[in-house]
Amino acid sequence: MTERPLPSLGHAIRDALLTGEPEAKVMAARKVARDWRLGRLDWRFDAAMPDKPARPVSPELLAPAQMPKRRGGSAHGRIALWHALAHIEFVAIDLALDMVGRFGGERPRGFTDDFLSVAADEAMHFALLARKLVSLGSHYGALPAHGGLWEAARSTSDDVAARLAIVPMVLEARGLDVTPATLARVRAAGDEHGARILQRILDDEIRHVAFGTRHFEEIARERGELPETLWQDYVKTRFSGRLKAPLNDSARLSAGLSRSYYAAIVS
């Protein structure tokens, strides 16, 4: 009797991307990562990735200029902070899944291993933040959220090096810069539970940036390019924002992202 072929990784990722309800997306992302790790999926990319992942009915997505200002240490301000963080992690689930589904077939299998582990981490981060919101009497979707986070995926859908340069090496690296100060404020306010969540996210994000940097440098070597020069070119042409000081040089260096990458273009 012939064995049935394993389901393809590409289809499993596409299904997860097209899952919109937050809890279901968390479970789908974790299942893809677990099934891959346990050998239940074939390293086969025979499904086209969607241009945009499915989204829940709420939160309402707004342009950055339309986002309401957070009100400091008020109860609403605290909820707004955790809601904004939860939304970032929710979108990050899809960014990691799309990284593998769109580019995994053109890179060594270690690329798939690394970024499916990132997807599982982001799902766990979102789950922690969603529970934090519930503990504060709110929930994910209760407030508007930044509508432009998927733009980084859209603008880099044609080039794995561009995707690595912008998503882990710019957007996630920015988290290394801003999370320590947020963590300090949360701890100073007496929220040790929140501080532990942020420390876990920070520790994981260092590893995620390191994955991105390592794979980017491998591609640069394959292309005969200097990694720093190639990265700067992508930031100038594929990233609509600016690299803003201050930067967390020590955390970035821990992730392999030395000042030689960004010192010349930070503002």
PABA-517869 format. One line per 2 residues: number of its first residue (from 0); for each residue x, y, z of N, C-alpha, C. Coordinates in pm, 1 decimal, always signed. Layout:
% PABA-517869
NUM) X/Y/Z/X/Y/Z/X/Y/Z; ...;
END
This chain:
% PABA-517869
0) +85.0/-119.0/+0.0/+0.0/+0.0/+0.0/+88.6/+124.0/+0.0; +63.1/+215.6/-90.5/+144.0/+336.7/-97.9/+102.7/+435.2/+10.7;
2) +201.1/+503.8/+65.0/+173.5/+603.7/+167.9/+116.9/+730.0/+104.3; +24.9/+791.1/+175.1/-29.7/+918.0/+128.6/+76.1/+1025.9/+144.5;
4) +89.8/+1114.7/+46.1/+188.6/+1222.3/+59.3/+152.7/+1316.5/+172.8; +254.5/+1373.2/+231.3/+231.3/+1471.2/+336.9/+169.9/+1597.8/+279.2;
6) +88.2/+1667.8/+357.7/+38.5/+1797.0/+312.1/+155.7/+1892.5/+287.7; +135.7/+1987.8/+198.4/+244.3/+2079.6/+167.5/+250.5/+2192.6/+268.4;
8) +373.8/+2235.8/+296.8/+394.8/+2350.1/+384.7/+332.7/+2475.8/+324.4; +344.4/+2492.0/+192.8/+290.1/+2610.8/+129.0/+140.9/+2626.5/+152.9;
10) +66.2/+2518.4/+137.6/-78.6/+2525.6/+159.7/-110.5/+2551.4/+306.4; -34.4/+2491.2/+396.5/-58.9/+2512.7/+539.5/-36.7/+2659.4/+576.4;
12) +66.9/+2719.5/+520.6/+93.7/+2860.6/+548.4/-15.3/+2948.4/+488.7; -53.8/+2919.6/+365.4/-160.2/+2999.7/+303.7/-288.7/+2993.5/+387.0;
14) -323.9/+2875.0/+434.8/-444.1/+2861.0/+516.1/-433.7/+2945.8/+643.5; -315.3/+2946.6/+705.5/-296.4/+3026.4/+827.1/-307.1/+3175.8/+796.5;
16) -249.8/+3218.2/+684.8/-258.2/+3359.4/+646.9/-402.4/+3401.3/+620.0; -483.2/+3310.9/+570.4/-622.1/+3341.9/+538.4/-716.1/+3315.5/+656.0;
18) -658.7/+3293.3/+773.1/-736.4/+3283.0/+896.6/-736.7/+3420.6/+963.0; -853.6/+3479.2/+980.4/-860.7/+3617.1/+1028.3/-884.6/+3631.1/+1177.3;
20) -965.2/+3543.3/+1235.6/-999.9/+3558.3/+1376.3/-875.2/+3540.4/+1462.2; -847.8/+3632.0/+1555.6/-717.7/+3632.1/+1623.7/-680.4/+3501.0/+1692.6;
22) -769.8/+3446.4/+1774.1/-735.2/+3322.5/+1845.0/-710.4/+3209.5/+1746.7; -791.4/+3203.3/+1641.9/-773.4/+3098.8/+1541.6/-642.7/+3117.1/+1466.0;
24) -603.1/+3241.2/+1439.3/-474.9/+3264.4/+1371.0/-357.7/+3221.1/+1458.3; -365.6/+3252.7/+1588.1/-261.3/+3207.6/+1680.6/-248.7/+3056.0/+1675.4;
26) -360.8/+2987.5/+1683.2/-357.7/+2841.0/+1682.4/-307.0/+2788.1/+1548.2; -346.8/+2853.4/+1438.7/-302.6/+2807.6/+1306.2/-152.5/+2825.4/+1289.3;
28) -98.7/+2939.9/+1333.4/+45.3/+2964.3/+1321.1/+124.2/+2864.1/+1404.9; +78.1/+2841.0/+1526.4/+146.6/+2744.7/+1612.1/+141.3/+2604.2/+1551.5;
30) +28.0/+2570.7/+1492.3/+14.1/+2437.3/+1433.0/+107.9/+2420.1/+1313.5; +118.8/+2521.5/+1228.2/+211.9/+2511.5/+1115.5/+353.9/+2488.3/+1166.7;
32) +396.1/+2568.7/+1264.9/+531.8/+2554.9/+1317.5/+552.6/+2418.2/+1382.2; +454.5/+2372.4/+1457.1/+466.2/+2242.0/+1524.4/+466.4/+2127.7/+1423.2;
34) +375.2/+2133.6/+1326.5/+368.9/+2025.8/+1226.9/+496.4/+2020.2/+1143.9; +554.1/+2135.0/+1112.9/+680.7/+2136.5/+1040.0/+791.5/+2073.2/+1124.9;
36) +797.1/+2113.4/+1250.4/+901.4/+2061.6/+1339.4/+890.9/+1911.0/+1357.2; +768.5/+1859.2/+1356.9/+745.7/+1715.9/+1378.7/+745.7/+1635.0/+1249.1;
38) +775.8/+1697.4/+1136.5/+784.4/+1625.4/+1010.3/+652.2/+1589.8/+947.7; +546.9/+1665.1/+980.8/+413.3/+1635.3/+929.4/+380.4/+1712.6/+801.6;
40) +470.3/+1799.4/+757.3/+448.0/+1878.8/+637.0/+564.5/+1858.9/+541.3; +533.4/+1855.7/+413.9/+636.0/+1841.5/+311.3/+689.7/+1979.8/+274.4;
42) +820.2/+1988.8/+258.3/+884.0/+2116.5/+220.7/+853.3/+2143.5/+73.7; +730.3/+2185.8/+52.7/+679.0/+2205.3/-82.5/+596.7/+2334.1/-83.8;
44) +627.1/+2420.4/-179.7/+563.7/+2552.0/-186.0/+482.6/+2560.2/-314.8; +365.1/+2498.7/-309.2/+280.7/+2485.3/-427.6/+151.6/+2565.7/-413.1;
46) +154.2/+2666.3/-327.1/+37.4/+2752.6/-307.5/+83.2/+2898.0/-311.6; +11.4/+2979.5/-387.9/+44.3/+3122.5/-395.3/+4.7/+3189.9/-265.0;
48) +91.3/+3278.2/-216.1/+59.2/+3352.6/-95.9/-37.7/+3466.3/-129.4; -132.1/+3494.8/-40.9/-226.8/+3603.4/-68.0/-156.8/+3738.9/-65.2;
50) -210.2/+3834.7/-141.6/-154.2/+3970.1/-138.5/-169.6/+4031.9/-0.1; -279.5/+4001.2/+66.0/-302.6/+4049.3/+202.2/-359.1/+3935.2/+285.0;
52) -316.8/+3921.5/+409.6/-374.5/+3818.1/+494.9/-515.1/+3856.6/+538.8; -588.7/+3758.9/+586.4/-720.7/+3785.9/+641.8/-705.9/+3865.1/+770.9;
54) -802.6/+3951.1/+796.3/-803.1/+4033.9/+915.8/-937.2/+4018.7/+987.9; -938.2/+4032.2/+1119.4/-1065.4/+4028.9/+1191.8/-1147.6/+4154.3/+1163.2;
56) -1273.4/+4150.9/+1199.0/-1361.7/+4265.9/+1177.8/-1308.8/+4388.4/+1253.2; -1259.9/+4368.4/+1372.2/-1197.4/+4474.9/+1449.5/-1058.9/+4426.6/+1492.6;
58) -963.6/+4518.8/+1507.6/-977.3/+4663.7/+1518.1/-994.5/+4733.3/+1383.3; -1050.3/+4853.1/+1391.2/-1052.9/+4941.4/+1275.6/-909.7/+4983.1/+1244.1;
60) -870.4/+4972.4/+1117.4/-734.7/+5007.0/+1077.4/-732.5/+5149.4/+1022.6; -643.5/+5231.7/+1078.0/-633.0/+5372.4/+1041.2/-494.6/+5403.1/+987.2;
62) -488.3/+5507.2/+904.9/-358.2/+5558.8/+862.0/-284.4/+5614.2/+983.5; -150.5/+5611.3/+982.7/-75.0/+5658.6/+1099.0/-116.7/+5798.3/+1146.1;
64) -141.6/+5889.9/+1053.7/-177.3/+6026.8/+1092.3/-313.1/+6035.3/+1159.5; -396.4/+5933.7/+1140.4/-530.6/+5933.1/+1199.7/-535.5/+5866.3/+1336.1;
66) -426.0/+5801.9/+1376.6/-427.0/+5731.0/+1503.7/-438.3/+5829.6/+1620.2; -530.0/+5803.7/+1714.8/-542.4/+5892.7/+1830.5/-417.5/+5887.7/+1916.6;
68) -385.9/+5999.5/+1981.1/-269.8/+6006.7/+2069.0/-299.6/+5932.2/+2199.4; -197.6/+5859.6/+2248.8/-213.6/+5791.9/+2376.7/-199.5/+5892.2/+2490.2;
70) -281.2/+5874.2/+2595.8/-283.2/+5970.1/+2705.7/-204.0/+5917.0/+2824.8; -73.7/+5918.5/+2810.7/+17.6/+5895.6/+2921.8/-16.5/+5780.7/+3012.0;
72) -17.2/+5808.8/+3143.7/-33.9/+5703.9/+3243.6/-176.9/+5678.9/+3284.4; -273.8/+5734.4/+3212.8/-413.8/+5708.0/+3244.5/-448.2/+5562.3/+3215.2;
74) -562.3/+5518.7/+3271.2/-606.0/+5381.3/+3245.2/-625.0/+5358.8/+3095.8; -684.6/+5456.1/+3027.1/-702.9/+5443.7/+2883.0/-568.7/+5440.5/+2812.0;
76) -474.6/+5522.8/+2859.3/-342.1/+5525.0/+2797.8/-270.7/+5392.3/+2811.5; -286.2/+5328.4/+2929.0/-223.1/+5197.2/+2948.3/-285.0/+5094.0/+2855.4;
78) -416.9/+5095.4/+2842.9/-482.9/+5001.0/+2751.5/-439.4/+5028.0/+2608.4; -429.2/+5155.7/+2571.3/-387.9/+5189.5/+2434.9/-246.9/+5139.2/+2405.4;
80) -157.4/+5147.9/+2505.2/-21.1/+5096.7/+2486.8/-23.8/+4946.7/+2458.2; -92.1/+4870.9/+2543.0/-93.1/+4725.1/+2525.5/-166.9/+4685.4/+2398.8;
82) -267.2/+4762.6/+2360.9/-339.4/+4732.9/+2237.2/-249.1/+4754.8/+2116.6; -173.2/+4864.7/+2117.3/-81.5/+4891.2/+2006.1/+23.1/+4781.0/+1994.9;
84) +76.5/+4736.2/+2107.4/+175.5/+4628.2/+2105.9/+113.3/+4498.4/+2054.9; -9.5/+4470.2/+2098.2/-76.2/+4347.6/+2052.5/-95.5/+4350.4/+1901.1;
86) -131.7/+4466.2/+1847.6/-153.0/+4473.9/+1702.4/-23.3/+4451.1/+1626.7; +86.3/+4507.4/+1675.4/+215.9/+4485.5/+1611.4/+247.4/+4336.0/+1607.2;
88) +225.6/+4267.9/+1717.2/+257.1/+4124.8/+1721.9/+160.6/+4044.2/+1636.0; +35.4/+4088.0/+1626.8/-60.5/+4017.0/+1541.8/-16.8/+4022.8/+1395.8;
90) +20.8/+4140.9/+1349.6/+68.3/+4153.6/+1211.5/+199.3/+4077.5/+1193.0; +282.6/+4075.6/+1297.5/+411.1/+4005.4/+1287.9/+393.1/+3855.8/+1263.7;
92) +283.7/+3797.9/+1311.9/+256.2/+3656.6/+1282.2/+251.5/+3637.2/+1131.1; +174.3/+3722.2/+1064.2/+158.8/+3709.9/+919.4/+287.6/+3742.0/+844.8;
94) +363.6/+3839.0/+893.4/+490.2/+3872.4/+828.2/+585.6/+3753.1/+829.8; +590.4/+3682.4/+942.5/+679.5/+3566.3/+952.0/+629.8/+3451.2/+865.2;
96) +499.0/+3427.2/+866.5/+444.3/+3320.7/+782.3/+467.1/+3350.2/+634.7; +441.2/+3474.2/+594.2/+458.6/+3511.1/+454.8/+605.2/+3502.4/+413.3;
98) +695.8/+3532.0/+505.0/+838.6/+3520.4/+476.2/+870.2/+3379.0/+427.7; +818.0/+3279.3/+498.2/+845.4/+3140.6/+461.3/+765.7/+3100.0/+337.6;
100) +636.4/+3130.6/+337.0/+552.7/+3086.9/+226.3/+593.4/+3146.8/+92.9; +642.5/+3269.9/+95.6/+678.2/+3339.0/-28.1/+821.3/+3308.2/-72.3;
102) +912.9/+3290.9/+23.2/+1054.4/+3280.6/-12.0/+1122.6/+3151.5/+33.0; +1052.5/+3067.4/+109.2/+1117.5/+2948.6/+163.9/+1171.2/+2854.0/+58.9;
104) +1102.6/+2844.5/-53.9/+1145.7/+2751.5/-157.0/+1274.2/+2789.6/-226.0; +1315.0/+2914.9/-217.1/+1438.6/+2958.4/-283.2/+1557.3/+2966.2/-187.9;
106) +1535.3/+2933.3/-60.7/+1642.2/+2938.1/+37.8/+1662.6/+2799.8/+99.7; +1776.0/+2775.9/+166.6/+1796.1/+2647.8/+235.1/+1689.2/+2623.7/+341.3;
108) +1675.3/+2498.2/+380.1/+1570.2/+2461.7/+475.5/+1584.5/+2533.5/+609.0; +1706.0/+2570.6/+646.2/+1724.6/+2643.4/+771.5/+1648.2/+2774.4/+775.7;
110) +1627.6/+2835.8/+660.4/+1547.2/+2958.0/+651.2/+1404.9/+2929.6/+698.1; +1348.1/+2818.4/+651.7/+1214.2/+2778.1/+694.6/+1211.0/+2750.1/+843.3;
112) +1310.2/+2675.8/+893.5/+1316.6/+2646.0/+1036.8/+1314.2/+2774.6/+1118.7; +1398.2/+2869.3/+1080.1/+1412.7/+2992.2/+1158.7/+1284.6/+3075.0/+1158.8;
114) +1227.4/+3098.2/+1042.5/+1115.5/+3191.9/+1037.9/+982.3/+3129.2/+1077.2; +970.2/+2996.9/+1072.6/+851.9/+2936.3/+1133.8/+862.5/+2943.6/+1285.6;
116) +983.4/+2935.8/+1339.5/+998.2/+2955.7/+1483.7/+963.7/+3100.0/+1520.7; +996.5/+3195.1/+1433.3/+957.7/+3334.1/+1456.3/+805.0/+3345.9/+1457.5;
118) +737.6/+3282.7/+1362.6/+591.0/+3288.7/+1358.8/+531.1/+3234.7/+1487.9; +586.0/+3125.0/+1539.1/+535.7/+3069.8/+1665.1/+559.8/+3165.7/+1780.4;
120) +677.0/+3229.5/+1782.2/+705.5/+3328.9/+1886.5/+606.5/+3444.8/+1880.2; +582.5/+3496.0/+1760.1/+493.6/+3611.0/+1746.8/+351.9/+3573.5/+1790.0;
122) +309.0/+3452.1/+1758.7/+177.6/+3406.1/+1803.5/+170.8/+3401.7/+1955.5; +278.1/+3353.4/+2017.7/+281.3/+3349.9/+2163.8/+281.2/+3490.5/+2221.8;
124) +358.4/+3581.9/+2160.8/+359.9/+3720.9/+2208.7/+220.0/+3781.6/+2201.5; +152.8/+3762.1/+2088.5/+18.7/+3817.9/+2075.0/-74.5/+3759.8/+2181.2;
126) -66.6/+3630.2/+2204.1/-154.1/+3568.1/+2303.7/-130.3/+3627.9/+2442.0; -4.7/+3651.0/+2478.0/+26.6/+3712.6/+2607.4/-31.8/+3852.9/+2616.2;
128) -17.1/+3930.0/+2508.7/-65.4/+4067.8/+2509.1/-217.7/+4072.8/+2506.8; -281.1/+3980.8/+2434.8/-427.7/+3976.4/+2433.3/-481.2/+3945.2/+2572.8;
130) -415.5/+3852.3/+2643.1/-458.1/+3821.9/+2780.4/-433.9/+3940.9/+2872.7; -325.2/+4014.3/+2847.8/-298.1/+4133.4/+2927.6/-410.4/+4234.8/+2910.6;
132) -456.9/+4253.7/+2788.2/-567.3/+4346.2/+2764.0/-693.3/+4301.8/+2839.0; -721.9/+4173.3/+2838.4/-838.6/+4122.6/+2909.6/-825.2/+4150.5/+3059.3;
134) -705.5/+4134.4/+3113.1/-684.5/+4160.8/+3256.7/-706.8/+4306.9/+3291.4; -695.6/+4394.6/+3191.6/-717.6/+4538.0/+3212.7/-861.2/+4578.4/+3181.0;
136) -946.5/+4480.3/+3152.0/-1085.4/+4508.7/+3123.6/-1112.9/+4545.3/+2979.3; -1021.2/+4510.7/+2888.8/-1038.1/+4543.7/+2747.7/-1015.1/+4418.1/+2664.9;
138) -993.6/+4435.1/+2534.7/-966.7/+4322.0/+2446.9/-905.9/+4374.4/+2317.5; -840.0/+4285.1/+2244.6/-785.9/+4323.0/+2114.9/-901.1/+4349.7/+2019.2;
140) -895.3/+4464.5/+1954.5/-1002.7/+4506.9/+1867.4/-1086.6/+4617.8/+1927.0; -1064.9/+4648.5/+2054.9/-1144.6/+4751.8/+2120.7/-1106.6/+4892.5/+2075.8;
142) -986.2/+4910.7/+2023.6/-936.9/+5042.0/+1982.0/-892.8/+5035.2/+1836.0; -882.2/+5149.1/+1769.7/-826.2/+5149.3/+1633.8/-679.7/+5104.8/+1636.3;
144) -629.5/+5064.5/+1520.8/-491.1/+5017.7/+1512.0/-427.2/+5070.9/+1383.6; -296.5/+5069.1/+1383.8/-213.9/+5117.5/+1271.9/-241.9/+5031.7/+1148.5;
146) -283.0/+5095.9/+1040.0/-319.6/+5021.0/+920.9/-208.7/+4999.3/+820.7; -87.8/+5052.1/+849.0/+16.9/+5046.6/+748.2/+123.0/+4941.3/+768.5;
148) +106.6/+4854.4/+869.3/+215.9/+4762.3/+902.5/+240.4/+4658.0/+794.3; +136.1/+4621.6/+719.7/+155.1/+4521.8/+614.3/+225.9/+4580.5/+492.6;
150) +238.6/+4713.0/+486.0/+301.6/+4777.5/+371.1/+442.9/+4725.0/+348.9; +514.3/+4692.0/+456.7/+650.5/+4640.2/+443.1/+652.5/+4510.1/+365.7;
152) +549.1/+4428.1/+382.9/+540.6/+4302.3/+307.1/+507.8/+4330.1/+161.3; +413.2/+4419.6/+138.7/+372.7/+4449.6/+1.0/+489.4/+4506.0/-79.7;
154) +567.8/+4593.6/-18.7/+675.3/+4660.5/-92.5/+798.1/+4573.9/-112.8; +801.0/+4457.5/-48.9/+917.9/+4368.9/-61.3/+879.5/+4229.3/-108.1;
156) +763.0/+4217.5/-171.4/+713.9/+4084.8/-207.9/+791.0/+4020.6/-321.8; +878.2/+4096.3/-387.6/+949.1/+4044.9/-504.4/+1092.2/+4001.9/-475.6;
158) +1141.1/+4022.4/-351.2/+1284.8/+4005.8/-327.7/+1307.3/+3966.5/-182.6; +1357.7/+3846.2/-160.6/+1378.9/+3798.3/-23.7/+1479.2/+3885.3/+51.2;
160) +1581.7/+3935.2/-17.5/+1679.1/+4019.7/+51.0/+1615.5/+4150.1/+96.2; +1529.1/+4205.8/+12.2/+1458.3/+4328.0/+50.9/+1369.5/+4301.6/+171.9;
162) +1299.7/+4188.7/+171.9/+1212.9/+4155.5/+285.8/+1294.4/+4144.0/+413.9; +1407.6/+4074.0/+407.8/+1492.9/+4060.5/+526.2/+1545.5/+4195.4/+571.9;
164) +1584.8/+4278.4/+475.8/+1641.7/+4409.2/+509.5/+1540.9/+4496.4/+582.5; +1413.9/+4492.2/+542.2/+1315.7/+4584.2/+596.6/+1242.6/+4527.5/+717.9;
166) +1202.2/+4400.2/+714.0/+1119.0/+4350.2/+823.8/+1202.5/+4318.4/+948.1; +1288.2/+4217.4/+948.0/+1364.7/+4196.9/+1071.0/+1468.5/+4304.8/+1098.4;
168) +1536.0/+4354.6/+993.5/+1653.4/+4440.3/+1016.4/+1619.0/+4588.3/+1032.6; +1495.0/+4627.4/+1003.3/+1450.7/+4764.6/+1031.7/+1336.4/+4762.8/+1132.7;
170) +1225.0/+4697.9/+1097.9/+1107.5/+4706.2/+1183.7/+1128.2/+4634.3/+1316.9; +1174.1/+4510.5/+1313.0/+1196.9/+4440.7/+1439.8/+1313.9/+4500.7/+1516.1;
172) +1414.6/+4547.1/+1444.4/+1526.8/+4611.1/+1512.5/+1481.8/+4737.7/+1584.4; +1380.7/+4805.8/+1531.0/+1328.1/+4923.0/+1600.3/+1271.3/+4884.6/+1735.4;
174) +1213.6/+4765.5/+1744.4/+1165.2/+4718.0/+1873.1/+1276.1/+4707.0/+1976.0; +1396.0/+4672.0/+1931.2/+1509.5/+4665.8/+2023.9/+1541.8/+4803.7/+2080.4;
176) +1513.1/+4908.4/+2002.5/+1542.5/+5044.2/+2046.1/+1440.4/+5095.4/+2147.6; +1311.9/+5067.6/+2123.1/+1206.3/+5132.3/+2202.0/+1155.5/+5046.4/+2317.7;
178) +1167.3/+4914.4/+2309.1/+1110.1/+4829.6/+2413.6/+1175.5/+4848.9/+2549.7; +1308.4/+4865.2/+2560.7/+1365.0/+4882.7/+2694.9/+1307.9/+5002.0/+2771.0;
180) +1286.1/+5114.3/+2703.7/+1229.7/+5230.5/+2772.0/+1085.0/+5204.4/+2813.3; +1009.5/+5137.9/+2726.6/+871.8/+5102.8/+2762.3/+870.5/+5008.4/+2880.8;
182) +958.6/+4910.3/+2879.0/+969.1/+4814.7/+2989.2/+999.6/+4887.8/+3119.7; +1091.8/+4984.4/+3114.9/+1128.1/+5058.7/+3235.6/+1008.7/+5137.7/+3289.7;
184) +930.4/+5199.5/+3199.2/+813.0/+5275.4/+3244.4/+708.7/+5183.6/+3306.2; +687.7/+5068.4/+3243.8/+589.9/+4974.1/+3295.7/+632.2/+4923.3/+3433.1;
186) +759.0/+4892.7/+3448.5/+808.2/+4844.9/+3577.6/+799.7/+4954.4/+3683.3; +833.0/+5077.8/+3644.8/+826.1/+5189.6/+3740.1/+683.3/+5214.3/+3786.7;
188) +585.4/+5179.5/+3700.9/+444.7/+5194.8/+3738.7/+395.9/+5079.4/+3825.5; +483.1/+4983.9/+3855.7/+447.9/+4872.6/+3943.2/+387.7/+4752.7/+3873.4;
190) +394.7/+4751.2/+3740.8/+334.7/+4640.7/+3663.7/+443.4/+4538.6/+3630.1; +475.6/+4455.5/+3726.2/+581.2/+4357.9/+3705.4/+538.8/+4250.7/+3605.4;
192) +412.2/+4216.4/+3603.5/+362.9/+4119.2/+3505.3/+382.8/+4171.4/+3364.4; +347.3/+4298.3/+3340.3/+368.7/+4357.0/+3209.5/+515.7/+4364.6/+3173.5;
194) +599.2/+4394.9/+3273.6/+743.3/+4402.0/+3248.0/+798.6/+4267.2/+3205.2; +748.5/+4159.5/+3264.1/+795.5/+4025.3/+3225.4/+755.9/+3993.7/+3081.6;
196) +635.5/+4034.2/+3042.0/+593.7/+4013.0/+2903.2/+688.2/+4086.3/+2808.0; +716.6/+4211.2/+2838.3/+802.2/+4290.9/+2750.3/+944.5/+4237.0/+2747.0;
198) +994.3/+4185.5/+2859.6/+1129.0/+4128.2/+2860.3/+1133.6/+4003.6/+2772.9; +1029.4/+3922.3/+2778.0/+1024.3/+3803.1/+2693.3/+1023.3/+3843.1/+2546.1;
200) +942.5/+3943.4/+2512.2/+937.0/+3989.1/+2373.7/+1072.0/+4043.3/+2329.6; +1135.7/+4123.7/+2414.0/+1266.2/+4180.6/+2379.4/+1369.8/+4071.3/+2355.6;
202) +1375.2/+3973.1/+2443.5/+1472.1/+3864.3/+2427.5/+1448.7/+3789.5/+2296.2; +1322.5/+3762.8/+2264.0/+1291.4/+3691.2/+2140.0/+1322.6/+3776.6/+2017.4;
204) +1295.1/+3906.5/+2026.1/+1318.4/+3992.9/+1910.1/+1467.3/+4002.1/+1876.7; +1553.9/+3995.4/+1974.3/+1697.5/+3993.6/+1945.7/+1730.2/+3872.7/+1858.3;
206) +1672.3/+3758.6/+1891.8/+1695.3/+3638.5/+1811.8/+1636.4/+3653.2/+1671.7; +1519.7/+3715.0/+1661.5/+1457.2/+3733.7/+1530.4/+1541.8/+3823.7/+1440.6;
208) +1592.0/+3932.7/+1496.6/+1678.5/+4021.5/+1418.3/+1805.2/+3947.5/+1376.6; +1855.1/+3863.1/+1465.5/+1974.8/+3785.1/+1432.0/+1947.8/+3689.8/+1316.1;
210) +1830.6/+3625.8/+1314.3/+1795.2/+3541.1/+1200.4/+1796.4/+3623.4/+1071.9; +1730.9/+3737.6/+1075.5/+1723.0/+3820.3/+956.2/+1858.7/+3864.5/+907.3;
212) +1943.1/+3907.9/+1000.3/+2076.0/+3956.2/+963.3/+2160.1/+3844.0/+903.6; +2155.3/+3727.0/+966.7/+2237.5/+3615.0/+918.3/+2195.6/+3572.6/+778.4;
214) +2065.8/+3559.6/+755.8/+2020.6/+3517.4/+622.8/+2045.3/+3627.3/+519.3; +2032.1/+3751.9/+558.8/+2061.1/+3862.0/+466.4/+2208.5/+3858.4/+425.2;
216) +2296.2/+3837.6/+521.4/+2438.7/+3834.7/+490.0/+2473.3/+3716.3/+400.1; +2405.7/+3603.8/+418.4/+2428.5/+3489.5/+328.9/+2392.0/+3526.4/+185.5;
218) +2279.8/+3592.7/+168.2/+2236.3/+3631.7/+33.7/+2332.3/+3734.4/-26.1; +2375.5/+3829.4/+54.5/+2469.9/+3929.9/+4.8/+2598.1/+3863.5/-44.9;
220) +2647.3/+3765.0/+29.9/+2768.2/+3694.1/-14.2/+2742.7/+3620.1/-144.5; +2626.4/+3556.7/-155.1/+2593.4/+3485.5/-279.5/+2589.8/+3581.2/-398.8;
222) +2549.0/+3703.7/-376.2/+2538.0/+3802.9/-483.0/+2667.0/+3881.5/-504.9; +2767.0/+3853.3/-421.1/+2892.6/+3926.4/-433.6/+2882.6/+4070.7/-389.9;
224) +2793.0/+4099.2/-295.6/+2769.3/+4235.3/-247.2/+2820.2/+4249.7/-104.3; +2855.2/+4372.6/-66.5/+2882.8/+4402.6/+72.9/+2749.9/+4412.6/+146.9;
226) +2730.3/+4337.7/+255.9/+2599.5/+4339.0/+323.2/+2556.0/+4479.3/+365.4; +2648.0/+4557.8/+422.1/+2611.0/+4690.6/+470.4/+2563.9/+4780.6/+355.6;
228) +2634.9/+4775.4/+243.6/+2597.6/+4858.9/+128.8/+2463.7/+4814.7/+70.5; +2443.8/+4683.7/+57.3/+2318.5/+4631.9/+3.5/+2202.8/+4669.4/+94.1;
230) +2221.9/+4655.7/+224.5/+2116.0/+4689.3/+319.9/+2079.9/+4836.7/+311.7; +2179.6/+4922.8/+306.4/+2153.1/+5066.6/+297.7/+2077.0/+5100.8/+169.7;
232) +2110.2/+5034.1/+61.4/+2037.8/+5057.0/-64.5/+1889.7/+5020.0/-49.3; +1862.9/+4906.6/+15.1/+1724.2/+4865.5/+33.8/+1649.4/+4962.1/+126.0;
234) +1713.5/+5006.0/+231.7/+1647.3/+5099.3/+323.3/+1610.9/+5228.3/+249.8; +1698.9/+5274.7/+163.4/+1674.2/+5399.1/+90.1/+1563.9/+5383.1/-14.5;
236) +1549.9/+5262.8/-71.1/+1456.0/+5245.2/-182.2/+1327.6/+5172.2/-144.2; +1328.8/+5096.1/-35.6/+1211.7/+5013.3/-2.4/+1145.0/+5051.7/+130.4;
238) +1203.2/+5143.5/+205.4/+1148.2/+5180.0/+335.9/+1105.1/+5325.6/+331.5; +979.5/+5350.4/+363.8/+925.8/+5485.9/+350.6/+953.0/+5573.0/+472.4;
240) +994.8/+5513.4/+582.8/+1021.8/+5590.7/+703.5/+1168.7/+5630.4/+715.2; +1206.0/+5668.3/+837.6/+1344.2/+5706.6/+865.4/+1395.6/+5625.3/+983.2;
242) +1526.0/+5599.5/+984.3/+1589.0/+5540.1/+1101.9/+1617.5/+5652.4/+1200.5; +1552.6/+5646.7/+1315.6/+1558.3/+5756.4/+1410.5/+1641.1/+5720.2/+1533.1;
244) +1731.5/+5809.6/+1571.1/+1803.2/+5794.3/+1697.0/+1706.7/+5828.5/+1812.0; +1735.1/+5777.9/+1934.1/+1850.4/+5694.5/+1970.4/+1826.5/+5547.2/+1935.9;
246) +1934.6/+5477.3/+1908.8/+1929.5/+5335.5/+1878.1/+1996.5/+5256.1/+1989.9; +1949.6/+5135.4/+2009.0/+2004.0/+5047.8/+2112.4/+2120.8/+4968.9/+2052.2;
248) +2237.7/+5030.7/+2050.5/+2351.8/+4970.3/+1982.7/+2387.4/+4833.3/+2040.0; +2377.6/+4818.3/+2172.3/+2420.2/+4691.7/+2233.0/+2325.7/+4577.6/+2194.7;
250) +2194.8/+4602.4/+2197.7/+2099.9/+4497.6/+2159.3/+2112.8/+4465.7/+2011.0; +2131.4/+4569.7/+1929.3/+2148.5/+4546.5/+1786.3/+2274.9/+4464.8/+1759.7;
252) +2381.6/+4496.0/+1830.4/+2505.9/+4421.0/+1811.4/+2488.0/+4275.4/+1854.2; +2410.3/+4252.1/+1960.8/+2382.2/+4114.9/+2003.6/+2312.1/+4036.1/+1893.5;
254) +2239.1/+4107.8/+1807.3/+2168.2/+4044.5/+1696.0/+2251.3/+4043.6/+1568.8; +2377.8/+4085.8/+1575.9/+2464.4/+4086.5/+1459.1/+2450.1/+4209.2/+1372.2;
256) +2372.2/+4308.0/+1419.3/+2346.3/+4428.3/+1339.9/+2435.6/+4540.4/+1394.1; +2556.8/+4547.2/+1342.8/+2656.0/+4641.8/+1394.3/+2630.1/+4782.4/+1341.0;
258) +2695.2/+4880.4/+1401.6/+2679.0/+5019.8/+1360.5/+2725.1/+5043.2/+1216.9; +2808.8/+4954.0/+1165.0/+2853.6/+4970.6/+1027.0/+2737.0/+4964.5/+928.8;
260) +2625.2/+4903.5/+969.1/+2506.7/+4901.7/+884.2/+2438.5/+5038.3/+880.7; +2414.2/+5095.5/+997.6/+2317.5/+5205.1/+1004.7/+2374.2/+5341.2/+1046.2;
262) +2499.3/+5347.6/+1091.4/+2550.8/+5475.0/+1142.9/+2545.2/+5585.6/+1038.5; +2566.6/+5551.8/+913.1/+2574.2/+5654.7/+807.7/+2437.2/+5707.2/+766.8;
264) +2327.2/+5637.7/+803.0/+2196.5/+5680.9/+752.7/+2097.3/+5711.5/+863.7; +2135.9/+5697.1/+991.0/+2043.2/+5727.9/+1099.1/+2029.1/+5878.2/+1112.8;
266) +1910.6/+5925.1/+1149.5/+1887.3/+6069.0/+1164.0/+1841.2/+6101.6/+1304.9;
END
